[in-house]
């Protein structure tokens, strides 16, 4: 049976209800399910879909469980996306200038109050990522790669970077502190960058 | 039949790569059907095993993906990359050696012509 755009949409929505909210994964599952539905010679389309969903229960279950594994596996290339990104240098320069403009008598006092910033700033980003992860029905797994890559750098700051900053207590400590602050700010920038890039990519594919 | 499927399991990636080498590009469902057709229903690649294998090989750089619009929906085609082609040759050699050795053990009088 040849399926109409409306019928394809119905199966797509059924997959969303099933829990497939990552668009990049859903596209392939949708095609797979539709291939089987097309071969069924049931009286109605609805009967065929219900039958295929029962028949393919094990496949759907495995794919659903793999969704989160695929998200965790995502890693944004640190060198290309963060350290070679001009925006990173803008954030680094701005953070450095802002720290220097703060009214403190010496670096030690400034660090006492501000060395926690690279660990505190990501909180907002984590909320943003979590909201997108649990609410959006058309998200892409690669959007979350930045979260894991930058979190890794933040952990490095927590265990090593912060001690380095505290021990230096000179202008270099501000250079290092602003470096890690810039990485944290990249979490916000790259979230919107990837979200918009993936949205454009899938819009292009869907309208091709 | 169940036991036989276990024997095939270790060769799943090689089977997929060989098919892609022959066909150029294929999509998931097509691969399952092609295997069924070639083996006259004797071998059945489950979707639960096929897609994770395809995704793993894609992540390893052996497969490339192409998205095409077919019958009002998006179809994800897989094809071998340059390193995938080299890997297929090496895996096929490995598999042929394995079959030859197994044959020697199981039935030493029968000669296989590879």
Interface residues (C-beta under 8 A of the other chain):
Chain A: X2 X3 X4 X5 X8 X27 X28 X30 X31 X32 X34 X35 X36 X56 X58 X59 X62 X63 X66 X70 X73 X205 X206 X208
Chain B: X27 X28 X29 X46 X47 X48 X51 X52 X55 X59 X67 X69 X70 X71 X72 X73 X74 X75 X76
